[in-house]
Amino acid sequence: MTNNVTNTVEEKVRDHFHEDAERFDAIYETKKGPIAAFIDNWWRGVVQKRLELNVEKLKPFKGKKILDVGCGSGRFCIAFAQNGAEKVIGIDFAPGMIEIADKLAAQAGFGEKCEFIVGAFPDGINAADAPFDACTGNGFFDYVEHPVPIITAMRELTKGKLIMSFPKAVEWRVPLRRFRFWMKGTPLFLYREAQVRDILAKSGVTDLEFIHLDRDYLVVANV
Ligand SMILES: C[S@@+](CC[C@H](N)C(=O)[O-])C[C@H]1O[C@@H](n2cnc3c(N)ncnc32)[C@H](O)[C@@H]1O
């Protein structure tokens, strides 16, 4: 996936997650050594907390059609299907992530209910699949340069709930996280609370719950 010249933010993010897909997904693995488990919990514990809170906030799932944007290895999609969602569509522009998502969904017996698309949001979504009862984007806005058009598209595709996480700009892990991404040449976008509220207002999202979840802000909105 890596070209001689990678120009745009999207290309850099896509190539990073394509190459890093297995390592990223390993965060969700429960079978790991005590040192790896400690580091993942201490450094990236928010990943699992986000998943649990999304499931809690979207209940009941029966009959729902859900879109997960920047779905990565499909862990949220599979959890939504396991909890009773009728149909879940996950979209991610990193092929390595979608390969894992397809494999995990099939292994879990939810290959039919979960559909994974390799593509950039929102272009990769078929408008005929809308409206969705819920649309989620977790660990995703960390890598989005222009969030307003993306959130506007999520809102327009949905009649129900939006759940989105935004990484805090002021937080004890930030300097090291910034340094790690800078070393890899991968773009990273962090947010202050006022900035998130401004982005949401500009995207037409007004009826919302604002939650401080570890290193993230988690927004649960009715649209
Ligand atoms: C940190 S991963 C999070 C994956 C998943 N949501 C989770 O929490 O397990 C962020 C994902 O967003 C994807 N992504 C970023 N911008 C995107 C875009 N515009 N369209 C599609 N996928 C995108 C990346 O490829 C990456 O796999």
The ligand as an ORCA input file, in Angstrom:
! r2SCAN-3c Opt
* xyz 0 1
  C      -7.996      3.405     15.427
  S      -8.922      2.640     14.164
  C     -10.431      2.365     15.075
  C     -11.167      1.135     14.610
  C     -12.484      0.820     15.344
  N     -13.431      1.905     15.251
  C     -12.209      0.472     16.779
  O     -12.384      1.356     17.637
  O     -11.832     -0.672     17.047
  C      -9.392      3.985     13.083
  C      -9.803      3.475     11.699
  O     -10.395      4.545     10.936
  C     -10.078      4.315      9.562
  N     -10.337      5.581      8.835
  C      -9.841      6.811      9.103
  N     -10.349      7.731      8.249
  C     -11.215      7.066      7.422
  C     -12.083      7.445      6.341
  N     -12.188      8.727      5.934
  N     -12.837      6.502      5.740
  C     -12.759      5.209      6.141
  N     -11.962      4.771      7.157
  C     -11.198      5.682      7.788
  C      -8.634      3.835      9.610
  O      -8.264      3.115      8.459
  C      -8.633      2.973     10.879
  O      -8.793      1.608     10.597
*
